[in-house]
Each structure stands twice: as C-alpha cells, then as structure tokens.
C-alpha cells in the first residue's frame, strides 16, 4: 500500500440488492424476478445496476430475452444464496 494511503473497508452491500440479484440469477430475467420481489421491472434493473457499480463487476449479460449470469455472478450466487435464503 502506498505511504499515506489508508485502508478503507468496503461498505456493506444492502441485503435487498442481494435478494434482487438472487431472484434475477434464479429466474434468468429482470421481468420474471420483479413480481417475485414485489417490485417493478425498472426497479429491479436499477437495483442490479447499483449492485454492479458497488461491486465494480458486470453480473449479467443482457439478452433480448432475459439475462445470462457472468461467471462472477455464478460464484457470487453460490456464496450468498444460503445466508440470504435464511433471512
């Protein structure tokens, strides 16, 4: 670490963003995930974009008919599914 640089721990990720991420990952669609979450499709899209910005990584490849998770998204889903599902 450069001299004078401070280590700043990352801010926690909002659990609602992770719930939205898991719903999209499981359904393969922002549109299909929205009613499961009680949200509109634009809100789901906004939340996924927010999570992608927060993580600095793309989570889904957008397709005309749904989305395909990136390898990073698949790994993230494996890490967060059990803890999020138990909440």
JOVEN-V452393 format. One record per residue. N is the residue number from 1. NEAR is the number of other C-alpha atoms within 10 Angstrom. Layout:
n: <N	N>
near: <NEAR	NEAR>
//
This chain:
n: <1	2	3	4	5	6	7	8	9	10	11	12	13	14	15	16	17	18	19	20	21	22	23	24	25	26	27	28	29	30	31	32	33	34	35	36	37	38	39	40	41	42	43	44	45	46	47	48	49	50	51	52	53	54	55	56	57	58	59	60	61	62	63	64	65	66	67	68	69	70	71	72	73	74	75	76	77	78	79	80	81	82	83	84	85	86	87>
near: <6	5	5	6	7	8	7	6	6	8	7	7	12	10	11	13	18	19	17	23	26	22	21	26	22	13	16	18	21	24	18	16	22	20	13	13	15	9	13	15	17	12	13	25	18	13	19	21	17	14	21	17	12	13	12	9	13	16	23	23	10	13	9	5	10	15	17	18	18	15	12	12	19	15	11	16	19	11	11	14	14	10	9	14	9	6	6>
//
